[in-house]
Amino acid sequence: MMLVTYGPRLLPIAALSSRSLSPWLVKWLKLIPASVLASLLLPSLVLSDHEINLSADNVYLWAALPTFAVAKWTGSFVGAIVAGMAVVALARFIMP
């Protein structure tokens, strides 16, 4: 079980540790975490009961917009979380 779990993780590290990668490949590999996060996050923001919900009552979608702005402008992970929680709390307080 250990080989199946750690083999695919350690094999690329062992094979590539003594080599230098092309600059374009390094740049491309840096984009993977953001694209994986976006692919995991987007369905939870726009889907409601397996249907696309872009209406005004989709609190999570509209809370994500200022949260992304805070994350982009400040670069603070904690600040983005606090901003997102504050916007959701405020929206739930204001919306019936």
mmCIF file as gemmi writes it, N, C-alpha and C atoms, coordinates in Angstrom:
data_model
loop_
_atom_site.group_PDB
_atom_site.id
_atom_site.type_symbol
_atom_site.label_atom_id
_atom_site.label_alt_id
_atom_site.label_comp_id
_atom_site.label_asym_id
_atom_site.label_entity_id
_atom_site.label_seq_id
_atom_site.pdbx_PDB_ins_code
_atom_site.Cartn_x
_atom_site.Cartn_y
_atom_site.Cartn_z
_atom_site.occupancy
_atom_site.B_iso_or_equiv
_atom_site.pdbx_formal_charge
_atom_site.auth_seq_id
_atom_site.auth_asym_id
_atom_site.pdbx_PDB_model_num
ATOM 1 N N . MET Axp A 1 ? 0.826 -1.181 0 1 0 ? 1 A 1
ATOM 2 C CA . MET Axp A 1 ? 0 0 0 1 0 ? 1 A 1
ATOM 3 C C . MET Axp A 1 ? 0.879 1.256 0 1 0 ? 1 A 1
ATOM 4 N N . MET Axp A 2 ? 1.97 1.19 0.73 1 0 ? 2 A 1
ATOM 5 C CA . MET Axp A 2 ? 2.881 2.328 0.783 1 0 ? 2 A 1
ATOM 6 C C . MET Axp A 2 ? 3.478 2.612 -0.595 1 0 ? 2 A 1
ATOM 7 N N . LEU Axp A 3 ? 3.836 1.584 -1.338 1 0 ? 3 A 1
ATOM 8 C CA . LEU Axp A 3 ? 4.408 1.781 -2.67 1 0 ? 3 A 1
ATOM 9 C C . LEU Axp A 3 ? 3.405 2.43 -3.613 1 0 ? 3 A 1
ATOM 10 N N . VAL Axp A 4 ? 2.154 2.017 -3.518 1 0 ? 4 A 1
ATOM 11 C CA . VAL Axp A 4 ? 1.12 2.58 -4.378 1 0 ? 4 A 1
ATOM 12 C C . VAL Axp A 4 ? 0.869 4.042 -4.022 1 0 ? 4 A 1
ATOM 13 N N . THR Axp A 5 ? 0.955 4.371 -2.741 1 0 ? 5 A 1
ATOM 14 C CA . THR Axp A 5 ? 0.695 5.737 -2.298 1 0 ? 5 A 1
ATOM 15 C C . THR Axp A 5 ? 1.873 6.664 -2.569 1 0 ? 5 A 1
ATOM 16 N N . TYR Axp A 6 ? 3.058 6.25 -2.177 1 0 ? 6 A 1
ATOM 17 C CA . TYR Axp A 6 ? 4.214 7.134 -2.287 1 0 ? 6 A 1
ATOM 18 C C . TYR Axp A 6 ? 5.011 6.975 -3.574 1 0 ? 6 A 1
ATOM 19 N N . GLY Axp A 7 ? 4.828 5.887 -4.278 1 0 ? 7 A 1
ATOM 20 C CA . GLY Axp A 7 ? 5.555 5.672 -5.528 1 0 ? 7 A 1
ATOM 21 C C . GLY Axp A 7 ? 5.352 6.778 -6.546 1 0 ? 7 A 1
ATOM 22 N N . PRO Axp A 8 ? 4.103 7.117 -6.885 1 0 ? 8 A 1
ATOM 23 C CA . PRO Axp A 8 ? 3.889 8.185 -7.869 1 0 ? 8 A 1
ATOM 24 C C . PRO Axp A 8 ? 4.373 9.554 -7.401 1 0 ? 8 A 1
ATOM 25 N N . ARG Axp A 9 ? 4.521 9.738 -6.112 1 0 ? 9 A 1
ATOM 26 C CA . ARG Axp A 9 ? 5.008 11.027 -5.604 1 0 ? 9 A 1
ATOM 27 C C . ARG Axp A 9 ? 6.533 11.083 -5.596 1 0 ? 9 A 1
ATOM 28 N N . LEU Axp A 10 ? 7.151 9.999 -5.209 1 0 ? 10 A 1
ATOM 29 C CA . LEU Axp A 10 ? 8.605 9.992 -5.079 1 0 ? 10 A 1
ATOM 30 C C . LEU Axp A 10 ? 9.33 9.743 -6.394 1 0 ? 10 A 1
ATOM 31 N N . LEU Axp A 11 ? 8.712 9.028 -7.307 1 0 ? 11 A 1
ATOM 32 C CA . LEU Axp A 11 ? 9.354 8.719 -8.584 1 0 ? 11 A 1
ATOM 33 C C . LEU Axp A 11 ? 9.739 9.974 -9.367 1 0 ? 11 A 1
ATOM 34 N N . PRO Axp A 12 ? 8.825 10.958 -9.554 1 0 ? 12 A 1
ATOM 35 C CA . PRO Axp A 12 ? 9.254 12.171 -10.268 1 0 ? 12 A 1
ATOM 36 C C . PRO Axp A 12 ? 10.322 12.96 -9.515 1 0 ? 12 A 1
ATOM 37 N N . ILE Axp A 13 ? 10.241 12.979 -8.21 1 0 ? 13 A 1
ATOM 38 C CA . ILE Axp A 13 ? 11.254 13.695 -7.425 1 0 ? 13 A 1
ATOM 39 C C . ILE Axp A 13 ? 12.61 13.037 -7.599 1 0 ? 13 A 1
ATOM 40 N N . ALA Axp A 14 ? 12.648 11.729 -7.517 1 0 ? 14 A 1
ATOM 41 C CA . ALA Axp A 14 ? 13.916 11.016 -7.67 1 0 ? 14 A 1
ATOM 42 C C . ALA Axp A 14 ? 14.461 11.15 -9.092 1 0 ? 14 A 1
ATOM 43 N N . ALA Axp A 15 ? 13.586 11.105 -10.076 1 0 ? 15 A 1
ATOM 44 C CA . ALA Axp A 15 ? 14.036 11.163 -11.465 1 0 ? 15 A 1
ATOM 45 C C . ALA Axp A 15 ? 14.481 12.564 -11.878 1 0 ? 15 A 1
ATOM 46 N N . LEU Axp A 16 ? 13.853 13.599 -11.314 1 0 ? 16 A 1
ATOM 47 C CA . LEU Axp A 16 ? 14.143 14.96 -11.758 1 0 ? 16 A 1
ATOM 48 C C . LEU Axp A 16 ? 15.001 15.772 -10.79 1 0 ? 16 A 1
ATOM 49 N N . SER Axp A 17 ? 15.386 15.197 -9.678 1 0 ? 17 A 1
ATOM 50 C CA . SER Axp A 17 ? 16.128 15.979 -8.685 1 0 ? 17 A 1
ATOM 51 C C . SER Axp A 17 ? 17.514 16.41 -9.164 1 0 ? 17 A 1
ATOM 52 N N . SER Axp A 18 ? 18.12 15.639 -10.029 1 0 ? 18 A 1
ATOM 53 C CA . SER Axp A 18 ? 19.457 15.997 -10.499 1 0 ? 18 A 1
ATOM 54 C C . SER Axp A 18 ? 19.439 16.755 -11.831 1 0 ? 18 A 1
ATOM 55 N N . ARG Axp A 19 ? 18.26 17.016 -12.372 1 0 ? 19 A 1
ATOM 56 C CA . ARG Axp A 19 ? 18.137 17.717 -13.653 1 0 ? 19 A 1
ATOM 57 C C . ARG Axp A 19 ? 17.554 19.098 -13.441 1 0 ? 19 A 1
ATOM 58 N N . SER Axp A 20 ? 17.867 19.985 -14.346 1 0 ? 20 A 1
ATOM 59 C CA . SER Axp A 20 ? 17.211 21.29 -14.329 1 0 ? 20 A 1
ATOM 60 C C . SER Axp A 20 ? 16.129 21.295 -15.41 1 0 ? 20 A 1
ATOM 61 N N . LEU Axp A 21 ? 15.007 21.88 -15.065 1 0 ? 21 A 1
ATOM 62 C CA . LEU Axp A 21 ? 13.885 21.902 -15.984 1 0 ? 21 A 1
ATOM 63 C C . LEU Axp A 21 ? 13.916 23.156 -16.843 1 0 ? 21 A 1
ATOM 64 N N . SER Axp A 22 ? 13.291 23.087 -17.969 1 0 ? 22 A 1
ATOM 65 C CA . SER Axp A 22 ? 13.191 24.238 -18.855 1 0 ? 22 A 1
ATOM 66 C C . SER Axp A 22 ? 12.411 25.353 -18.162 1 0 ? 22 A 1
ATOM 67 N N . PRO Axp A 23 ? 12.763 26.606 -18.409 1 0 ? 23 A 1
ATOM 68 C CA . PRO Axp A 23 ? 12.034 27.711 -17.769 1 0 ? 23 A 1
ATOM 69 C C . PRO Axp A 23 ? 10.543 27.723 -18.102 1 0 ? 23 A 1
ATOM 70 N N . TRP Axp A 24 ? 10.176 27.378 -19.345 1 0 ? 24 A 1
ATOM 71 C CA . TRP Axp A 24 ? 8.753 27.365 -19.695 1 0 ? 24 A 1
ATOM 72 C C . TRP Axp A 24 ? 8.012 26.277 -18.942 1 0 ? 24 A 1
ATOM 73 N N . LEU Axp A 25 ? 8.674 25.131 -18.683 1 0 ? 25 A 1
ATOM 74 C CA . LEU Axp A 25 ? 8.048 24.045 -17.941 1 0 ? 25 A 1
ATOM 75 C C . LEU Axp A 25 ? 7.862 24.421 -16.473 1 0 ? 25 A 1
ATOM 76 N N . VAL Axp A 26 ? 8.842 25.086 -15.907 1 0 ? 26 A 1
ATOM 77 C CA . VAL Axp A 26 ? 8.73 25.552 -14.523 1 0 ? 26 A 1
ATOM 78 C C . VAL Axp A 26 ? 7.59 26.562 -14.4 1 0 ? 26 A 1
ATOM 79 N N . LYS Axp A 27 ? 7.498 27.468 -15.366 1 0 ? 27 A 1
ATOM 80 C CA . LYS Axp A 27 ? 6.424 28.461 -15.356 1 0 ? 27 A 1
ATOM 81 C C . LYS Axp A 27 ? 5.067 27.778 -15.475 1 0 ? 27 A 1
ATOM 82 N N . TRP Axp A 28 ? 4.944 26.774 -16.325 1 0 ? 28 A 1
ATOM 83 C CA . TRP Axp A 28 ? 3.698 26.045 -16.509 1 0 ? 28 A 1
ATOM 84 C C . TRP Axp A 28 ? 3.334 25.263 -15.248 1 0 ? 28 A 1
ATOM 85 N N . LEU Axp A 29 ? 4.312 24.638 -14.615 1 0 ? 29 A 1
ATOM 86 C CA . LEU Axp A 29 ? 4.05 23.86 -13.405 1 0 ? 29 A 1
ATOM 87 C C . LEU Axp A 29 ? 3.586 24.743 -12.247 1 0 ? 29 A 1
ATOM 88 N N . LYS Axp A 30 ? 4.005 25.998 -12.224 1 0 ? 30 A 1
ATOM 89 C CA . LYS Axp A 30 ? 3.564 26.913 -11.171 1 0 ? 30 A 1
ATOM 90 C C . LYS Axp A 30 ? 2.087 27.258 -11.294 1 0 ? 30 A 1
ATOM 91 N N . LEU Axp A 31 ? 1.494 27.072 -12.476 1 0 ? 31 A 1
ATOM 92 C CA . LEU Axp A 31 ? 0.079 27.374 -12.684 1 0 ? 31 A 1
ATOM 93 C C . LEU Axp A 31 ? -0.839 26.245 -12.22 1 0 ? 31 A 1
ATOM 94 N N . ILE Axp A 32 ? -0.315 25.077 -12.018 1 0 ? 32 A 1
ATOM 95 C CA . ILE Axp A 32 ? -1.146 23.927 -11.677 1 0 ? 32 A 1
ATOM 96 C C . ILE Axp A 32 ? -1.901 24.109 -10.357 1 0 ? 32 A 1
ATOM 97 N N . PRO Axp A 33 ? -1.281 24.555 -9.26 1 0 ? 33 A 1
ATOM 98 C CA . PRO Axp A 33 ? -2.059 24.704 -8.019 1 0 ? 33 A 1
ATOM 99 C C . PRO Axp A 33 ? -3.251 25.651 -8.164 1 0 ? 33 A 1
ATOM 100 N N . ALA Axp A 34 ? -3.092 26.745 -8.864 1 0 ? 34 A 1
ATOM 101 C CA . ALA Axp A 34 ? -4.201 27.686 -9.047 1 0 ? 34 A 1
ATOM 102 C C . ALA Axp A 34 ? -5.307 27.074 -9.895 1 0 ? 34 A 1
ATOM 103 N N . SER Axp A 35 ? -4.939 26.33 -10.921 1 0 ? 35 A 1
ATOM 104 C CA . SER Axp A 35 ? -5.968 25.734 -11.776 1 0 ? 35 A 1
ATOM 105 C C . SER Axp A 35 ? -6.704 24.61 -11.06 1 0 ? 35 A 1
ATOM 106 N N . VAL Axp A 36 ? -6.013 23.842 -10.237 1 0 ? 36 A 1
ATOM 107 C CA . VAL Axp A 36 ? -6.678 22.786 -9.468 1 0 ? 36 A 1
ATOM 108 C C . VAL Axp A 36 ? -7.617 23.406 -8.446 1 0 ? 36 A 1
ATOM 109 N N . LEU Axp A 37 ? -7.177 24.455 -7.766 1 0 ? 37 A 1
ATOM 110 C CA . LEU Axp A 37 ? -8.034 25.132 -6.801 1 0 ? 37 A 1
ATOM 111 C C . LEU Axp A 37 ? -9.273 25.706 -7.479 1 0 ? 37 A 1
ATOM 112 N N . ALA Axp A 38 ? -9.101 26.313 -8.621 1 0 ? 38 A 1
ATOM 113 C CA . ALA Axp A 38 ? -10.244 26.874 -9.345 1 0 ? 38 A 1
ATOM 114 C C . ALA Axp A 38 ? -11.216 25.783 -9.781 1 0 ? 38 A 1
ATOM 115 N N . SER Axp A 39 ? -10.708 24.654 -10.233 1 0 ? 39 A 1
ATOM 116 C CA . SER Axp A 39 ? -11.597 23.579 -10.666 1 0 ? 39 A 1
ATOM 117 C C . SER Axp A 39 ? -12.346 22.954 -9.498 1 0 ? 39 A 1
ATOM 118 N N . LEU Axp A 40 ? -11.774 23.003 -8.313 1 0 ? 40 A 1
ATOM 119 C CA . LEU Axp A 40 ? -12.48 22.499 -7.135 1 0 ? 40 A 1
ATOM 120 C C . LEU Axp A 40 ? -13.47 23.522 -6.587 1 0 ? 40 A 1
ATOM 121 N N . LEU Axp A 41 ? -13.149 24.791 -6.71 1 0 ? 41 A 1
ATOM 122 C CA . LEU Axp A 41 ? -13.953 25.849 -6.113 1 0 ? 41 A 1
ATOM 123 C C . LEU Axp A 41 ? -15.139 26.268 -6.972 1 0 ? 41 A 1
ATOM 124 N N . LEU Axp A 42 ? -14.966 26.346 -8.259 1 0 ? 42 A 1
ATOM 125 C CA . LEU Axp A 42 ? -16.012 26.871 -9.138 1 0 ? 42 A 1
ATOM 126 C C . LEU Axp A 42 ? -17.349 26.134 -9.026 1 0 ? 42 A 1
ATOM 127 N N . PRO Axp A 43 ? -17.388 24.806 -9.03 1 0 ? 43 A 1
ATOM 128 C CA . PRO Axp A 43 ? -18.693 24.145 -8.9 1 0 ? 43 A 1
ATOM 129 C C . PRO Axp A 43 ? -19.421 24.488 -7.606 1 0 ? 43 A 1
ATOM 130 N N . SER Axp A 44 ? -18.691 24.637 -6.513 1 0 ? 44 A 1
ATOM 131 C CA . SER Axp A 44 ? -19.36 24.958 -5.256 1 0 ? 44 A 1
ATOM 132 C C . SER Axp A 44 ? -19.879 26.388 -5.235 1 0 ? 44 A 1
ATOM 133 N N . LEU Axp A 45 ? -19.348 27.246 -6.083 1 0 ? 45 A 1
ATOM 134 C CA . LEU Axp A 45 ? -19.811 28.63 -6.138 1 0 ? 45 A 1
ATOM 135 C C . LEU Axp A 45 ? -21.007 28.819 -7.065 1 0 ? 45 A 1
ATOM 136 N N . VAL Axp A 46 ? -21.063 28.102 -8.156 1 0 ? 46 A 1
ATOM 137 C CA . VAL Axp A 46 ? -22.111 28.361 -9.153 1 0 ? 46 A 1
ATOM 138 C C . VAL Axp A 46 ? -23.197 27.292 -9.211 1 0 ? 46 A 1
ATOM 139 N N . LEU Axp A 47 ? -22.988 26.13 -8.607 1 0 ? 47 A 1
ATOM 140 C CA . LEU Axp A 47 ? -23.993 25.078 -8.669 1 0 ? 47 A 1
ATOM 141 C C . LEU Axp A 47 ? -24.819 25.042 -7.388 1 0 ? 47 A 1
ATOM 142 N N . SER Axp A 48 ? -26.118 24.916 -7.574 1 0 ? 48 A 1
ATOM 143 C CA . SER Axp A 48 ? -27.041 24.758 -6.456 1 0 ? 48 A 1
ATOM 144 C C . SER Axp A 48 ? -28.066 23.709 -6.874 1 0 ? 48 A 1
ATOM 145 N N . ASP Axp A 49 ? -28.122 22.609 -6.159 1 0 ? 49 A 1
ATOM 146 C CA . ASP Axp A 49 ? -29.006 21.484 -6.519 1 0 ? 49 A 1
ATOM 147 C C . ASP Axp A 49 ? -28.741 21.005 -7.942 1 0 ? 49 A 1
ATOM 148 N N . HIS Axp A 50 ? -27.476 20.912 -8.296 1 0 ? 50 A 1
ATOM 149 C CA . HIS Axp A 50 ? -27.021 20.419 -9.603 1 0 ? 50 A 1
ATOM 150 C C . HIS Axp A 50 ? -27.475 21.298 -10.772 1 0 ? 50 A 1
ATOM 151 N N . GLU Axp A 51 ? -27.768 22.55 -10.501 1 0 ? 51 A 1
ATOM 152 C CA . GLU Axp A 51 ? -28.112 23.509 -11.548 1 0 ? 51 A 1
ATOM 153 C C . GLU Axp A 51 ? -27.288 24.771 -11.347 1 0 ? 51 A 1
ATOM 154 N N . ILE Axp A 52 ? -26.973 25.446 -12.45 1 0 ? 52 A 1
ATOM 155 C CA . ILE Axp A 52 ? -26.204 26.687 -12.367 1 0 ? 52 A 1
ATOM 156 C C . ILE Axp A 52 ? -27.076 27.765 -11.749 1 0 ? 52 A 1
ATOM 157 N N . ASN Axp A 53 ? -26.554 28.4 -10.706 1 0 ? 53 A 1
ATOM 158 C CA . ASN Axp A 53 ? -27.291 29.427 -9.994 1 0 ? 53 A 1
ATOM 159 C C . ASN Axp A 53 ? -26.445 30.703 -9.949 1 0 ? 53 A 1
ATOM 160 N N . LEU Axp A 54 ? -26.767 31.65 -10.813 1 0 ? 54 A 1
ATOM 161 C CA . LEU Axp A 54 ? -26.069 32.932 -10.844 1 0 ? 54 A 1
ATOM 162 C C . LEU Axp A 54 ? -26.967 34.06 -10.339 1 0 ? 54 A 1
ATOM 163 N N . SER Axp A 55 ? -27.982 33.706 -9.589 1 0 ? 55 A 1
ATOM 164 C CA . SER Axp A 55 ? -28.946 34.697 -9.125 1 0 ? 55 A 1
ATOM 165 C C . SER Axp A 55 ? -28.409 35.46 -7.919 1 0 ? 55 A 1
ATOM 166 N N . ALA Axp A 56 ? -29.154 36.472 -7.517 1 0 ? 56 A 1
ATOM 167 C CA . ALA Axp A 56 ? -28.742 37.327 -6.407 1 0 ? 56 A 1
ATOM 168 C C . ALA Axp A 56 ? -28.794 36.607 -5.068 1 0 ? 56 A 1
ATOM 169 N N . ASP Axp A 57 ? -29.516 35.504 -4.97 1 0 ? 57 A 1
ATOM 170 C CA . ASP Axp A 57 ? -29.592 34.79 -3.694 1 0 ? 57 A 1
ATOM 171 C C . ASP Axp A 57 ? -28.485 33.758 -3.504 1 0 ? 57 A 1
ATOM 172 N N . ASN Axp A 58 ? -27.568 33.664 -4.441 1 0 ? 58 A 1
ATOM 173 C CA . ASN Axp A 58 ? -26.41 32.781 -4.305 1 0 ? 58 A 1
ATOM 174 C C . ASN Axp A 58 ? -25.339 33.522 -3.503 1 0 ? 58 A 1
ATOM 175 N N . VAL Axp A 59 ? -25.439 33.415 -2.188 1 0 ? 59 A 1
ATOM 176 C CA . VAL Axp A 59 ? -24.574 34.169 -1.278 1 0 ? 59 A 1
ATOM 177 C C . VAL Axp A 59 ? -23.107 33.833 -1.5 1 0 ? 59 A 1
ATOM 178 N N . TYR Axp A 60 ? -22.795 32.566 -1.697 1 0 ? 60 A 1
ATOM 179 C CA . TYR Axp A 60 ? -21.395 32.157 -1.823 1 0 ? 60 A 1
ATOM 180 C C . TYR Axp A 60 ? -20.726 32.722 -3.076 1 0 ? 60 A 1
ATOM 181 N N . LEU Axp A 61 ? -21.468 32.773 -4.158 1 0 ? 61 A 1
ATOM 182 C CA . LEU Axp A 61 ? -20.907 33.331 -5.389 1 0 ? 61 A 1
ATOM 183 C C . LEU Axp A 61 ? -20.584 34.809 -5.218 1 0 ? 61 A 1
ATOM 184 N N . TRP Axp A 62 ? -21.52 35.554 -4.673 1 0 ? 62 A 1
ATOM 185 C CA . TRP Axp A 62 ? -21.311 36.993 -4.529 1 0 ? 62 A 1
ATOM 186 C C . TRP Axp A 62 ? -20.31 37.311 -3.422 1 0 ? 62 A 1
ATOM 187 N N . ALA Axp A 63 ? -20.183 36.454 -2.428 1 0 ? 63 A 1
ATOM 188 C CA . ALA Axp A 63 ? -19.162 36.651 -1.394 1 0 ? 63 A 1
ATOM 189 C C . ALA Axp A 63 ? -17.769 36.348 -1.942 1 0 ? 63 A 1
ATOM 190 N N . ALA Axp A 64 ? -17.702 35.492 -2.954 1 0 ? 64 A 1
ATOM 191 C CA . ALA Axp A 64 ? -16.402 35.141 -3.527 1 0 ? 64 A 1
ATOM 192 C C . ALA Axp A 64 ? -15.762 36.314 -4.252 1 0 ? 64 A 1
ATOM 193 N N . LEU Axp A 65 ? -16.566 37.183 -4.834 1 0 ? 65 A 1
ATOM 194 C CA . LEU Axp A 65 ? -16.002 38.3 -5.607 1 0 ? 65 A 1
ATOM 195 C C . LEU Axp A 65 ? -15.169 39.25 -4.745 1 0 ? 65 A 1
ATOM 196 N N . PRO Axp A 66 ? -15.695 39.796 -3.636 1 0 ? 66 A 1
ATOM 197 C CA . PRO Axp A 66 ? -14.826 40.636 -2.804 1 0 ? 66 A 1
ATOM 198 C C . PRO Axp A 66 ? -13.706 39.844 -2.133 1 0 ? 66 A 1
ATOM 199 N N . THR Axp A 67 ? -13.953 38.564 -1.881 1 0 ? 67 A 1
ATOM 200 C CA . THR Axp A 67 ? -12.904 37.732 -1.278 1 0 ? 67 A 1
ATOM 201 C C . THR Axp A 67 ? -11.722 37.594 -2.23 1 0 ? 67 A 1
ATOM 202 N N . PHE Axp A 68 ? -12.004 37.356 -3.508 1 0 ? 68 A 1
ATOM 203 C CA . PHE Axp A 68 ? -10.93 37.276 -4.5 1 0 ? 68 A 1
ATOM 204 C C . PHE Axp A 68 ? -10.196 38.604 -4.609 1 0 ? 68 A 1
ATOM 205 N N . ALA Axp A 69 ? -10.943 39.707 -4.547 1 0 ? 69 A 1
ATOM 206 C CA . ALA Axp A 69 ? -10.318 41.03 -4.629 1 0 ? 69 A 1
ATOM 207 C C . ALA Axp A 69 ? -9.383 41.26 -3.452 1 0 ? 69 A 1
ATOM 208 N N . VAL Axp A 70 ? -9.816 40.9 -2.255 1 0 ? 70 A 1
ATOM 209 C CA . VAL Axp A 70 ? -8.963 41.064 -1.07 1 0 ? 70 A 1
ATOM 210 C C . VAL Axp A 70 ? -7.718 40.193 -1.198 1 0 ? 70 A 1
ATOM 211 N N . ALA Axp A 71 ? -7.894 38.968 -1.656 1 0 ? 71 A 1
ATOM 212 C CA . ALA Axp A 71 ? -6.749 38.071 -1.825 1 0 ? 71 A 1
ATOM 213 C C . ALA Axp A 71 ? -5.763 38.617 -2.854 1 0 ? 71 A 1
ATOM 214 N N . LYS Axp A 72 ? -6.291 39.166 -3.938 1 0 ? 72 A 1
ATOM 215 C CA . LYS Axp A 72 ? -5.426 39.695 -5.004 1 0 ? 72 A 1
ATOM 216 C C . LYS Axp A 72 ? -4.676 40.932 -4.542 1 0 ? 72 A 1
ATOM 217 N N . TRP Axp A 73 ? -5.387 41.862 -3.9 1 0 ? 73 A 1
ATOM 218 C CA . TRP Axp A 73 ? -4.761 43.131 -3.532 1 0 ? 73 A 1
ATOM 219 C C . TRP Axp A 73 ? -3.851 43.03 -2.319 1 0 ? 73 A 1
ATOM 220 N N . THR Axp A 74 ? -4.211 42.181 -1.353 1 0 ? 74 A 1
ATOM 221 C CA . THR Axp A 74 ? -3.388 42.112 -0.147 1 0 ? 74 A 1
ATOM 222 C C . THR Axp A 74 ? -2.402 40.956 -0.175 1 0 ? 74 A 1
ATOM 223 N N . GLY Axp A 75 ? -2.748 39.893 -0.908 1 0 ? 75 A 1
ATOM 224 C CA . GLY Axp A 75 ? -1.89 38.709 -0.918 1 0 ? 75 A 1
ATOM 225 C C . GLY Axp A 75 ? -1.971 37.939 0.385 1 0 ? 75 A 1
ATOM 226 N N . SER Axp A 76 ? -2.952 38.255 1.207 1 0 ? 76 A 1
ATOM 227 C CA . SER Axp A 76 ? -3.088 37.635 2.517 1 0 ? 76 A 1
ATOM 228 C C . SER Axp A 76 ? -4.147 36.543 2.477 1 0 ? 76 A 1
ATOM 229 N N . PHE Axp A 77 ? -3.737 35.336 2.806 1 0 ? 77 A 1
ATOM 230 C CA . PHE Axp A 77 ? -4.66 34.216 2.864 1 0 ? 77 A 1
ATOM 231 C C . PHE Axp A 77 ? -5.66 34.406 3.997 1 0 ? 77 A 1
ATOM 232 N N . VAL Axp A 78 ? -5.161 34.801 5.157 1 0 ? 78 A 1
ATOM 233 C CA . VAL Axp A 78 ? -6.029 35.012 6.315 1 0 ? 78 A 1
ATOM 234 C C . VAL Axp A 78 ? -6.977 36.18 6.058 1 0 ? 78 A 1
ATOM 235 N N . GLY Axp A 79 ? -6.485 37.238 5.447 1 0 ? 79 A 1
ATOM 236 C CA . GLY Axp A 79 ? -7.336 38.377 5.118 1 0 ? 79 A 1
ATOM 237 C C . GLY Axp A 79 ? -8.458 37.997 4.174 1 0 ? 79 A 1
ATOM 238 N N . ALA Axp A 80 ? -8.164 37.148 3.206 1 0 ? 80 A 1
ATOM 239 C CA . ALA Axp A 80 ? -9.187 36.692 2.27 1 0 ? 80 A 1
ATOM 240 C C . ALA Axp A 80 ? -10.241 35.851 2.98 1 0 ? 80 A 1
ATOM 241 N N . ILE Axp A 81 ? -9.812 35.001 3.886 1 0 ? 81 A 1
ATOM 242 C CA . ILE Axp A 81 ? -10.758 34.169 4.634 1 0 ? 81 A 1
ATOM 243 C C . ILE Axp A 81 ? -11.655 35.041 5.503 1 0 ? 81 A 1
ATOM 244 N N . VAL Axp A 82 ? -11.061 35.989 6.198 1 0 ? 82 A 1
ATOM 245 C CA . VAL Axp A 82 ? -11.845 36.883 7.058 1 0 ? 82 A 1
ATOM 246 C C . VAL Axp A 82 ? -12.819 37.704 6.216 1 0 ? 82 A 1
ATOM 247 N N . ALA Axp A 83 ? -12.364 38.208 5.083 1 0 ? 83 A 1
ATOM 248 C CA . ALA Axp A 83 ? -13.246 38.985 4.209 1 0 ? 83 A 1
ATOM 249 C C . ALA Axp A 83 ? -14.401 38.13 3.709 1 0 ? 83 A 1
ATOM 250 N N . GLY Axp A 84 ? -14.132 36.916 3.286 1 0 ? 84 A 1
ATOM 251 C CA . GLY Axp A 84 ? -15.183 36.026 2.808 1 0 ? 84 A 1
ATOM 252 C C . GLY Axp A 84 ? -16.193 35.693 3.889 1 0 ? 84 A 1
ATOM 253 N N . MET Axp A 85 ? -15.7 35.408 5.083 1 0 ? 85 A 1
ATOM 254 C CA . MET Axp A 85 ? -16.612 35.103 6.189 1 0 ? 85 A 1
ATOM 255 C C . MET Axp A 85 ? -17.45 36.316 6.557 1 0 ? 85 A 1
ATOM 256 N N . ALA Axp A 86 ? -16.847 37.484 6.535 1 0 ? 86 A 1
ATOM 257 C CA . ALA Axp A 86 ? -17.58 38.705 6.871 1 0 ? 86 A 1
ATOM 258 C C . ALA Axp A 86 ? -18.663 38.998 5.836 1 0 ? 86 A 1
ATOM 259 N N . VAL Axp A 87 ? -18.343 38.827 4.57 1 0 ? 87 A 1
ATOM 260 C CA . VAL Axp A 87 ? -19.334 39.096 3.518 1 0 ? 87 A 1
ATOM 261 C C . VAL Axp A 87 ? -20.485 38.095 3.604 1 0 ? 87 A 1
ATOM 262 N N . VAL Axp A 88 ? -20.195 36.819 3.839 1 0 ? 88 A 1
ATOM 263 C CA . VAL Axp A 88 ? -21.26 35.819 3.967 1 0 ? 88 A 1
ATOM 264 C C . VAL Axp A 88 ? -22.126 36.124 5.184 1 0 ? 88 A 1
ATOM 265 N N . ALA Axp A 89 ? -21.498 36.465 6.303 1 0 ? 89 A 1
ATOM 266 C CA . ALA Axp A 89 ? -22.27 36.799 7.51 1 0 ? 89 A 1
ATOM 267 C C . ALA Axp A 89 ? -23.148 38.025 7.274 1 0 ? 89 A 1
ATOM 268 N N . LEU Axp A 90 ? -22.599 39.049 6.648 1 0 ? 90 A 1
ATOM 269 C CA . LEU Axp A 90 ? -23.373 40.253 6.357 1 0 ? 90 A 1
ATOM 270 C C . LEU Axp A 90 ? -24.517 39.961 5.391 1 0 ? 90 A 1
ATOM 271 N N . ALA Axp A 91 ? -24.248 39.187 4.369 1 0 ? 91 A 1
ATOM 272 C CA . ALA Axp A 91 ? -25.295 38.842 3.398 1 0 ? 91 A 1
ATOM 273 C C . ALA Axp A 91 ? -26.412 38.031 4.043 1 0 ? 91 A 1
ATOM 274 N N . ARG Axp A 92 ? -26.053 37.104 4.915 1 0 ? 92 A 1
ATOM 275 C CA . ARG Axp A 92 ? -27.084 36.305 5.594 1 0 ? 92 A 1
ATOM 276 C C . ARG Axp A 92 ? -27.884 37.164 6.572 1 0 ? 92 A 1
ATOM 277 N N . PHE Axp A 93 ? -27.256 38.186 7.142 1 0 ? 93 A 1
ATOM 278 C CA . PHE Axp A 93 ? -27.952 39.073 8.054 1 0 ? 93 A 1
ATOM 279 C C . PHE Axp A 93 ? -28.926 39.978 7.298 1 0 ? 93 A 1
ATOM 280 N N . ILE Axp A 94 ? -28.484 40.453 6.127 1 0 ? 94 A 1
ATOM 281 C CA . ILE Axp A 94 ? -29.309 41.384 5.347 1 0 ? 94 A 1
ATOM 282 C C . ILE Axp A 94 ? -30.397 40.647 4.573 1 0 ? 94 A 1
ATOM 283 N N . MET Axp A 95 ? -30.038 39.536 3.944 1 0 ? 95 A 1
ATOM 284 C CA . MET Axp A 95 ? -31.006 38.791 3.124 1 0 ? 95 A 1
ATOM 285 C C . MET Axp A 95 ? -31.948 37.985 4.01 1 0 ? 95 A 1
ATOM 286 N N . PRO Axp A 96 ? -33.206 37.933 3.644 1 0 ? 96 A 1
ATOM 287 C CA . PRO Axp A 96 ? -34.151 37.14 4.464 1 0 ? 96 A 1
ATOM 288 C C . PRO Axp A 96 ? -33.955 35.65 4.289 1 0 ? 96 A 1
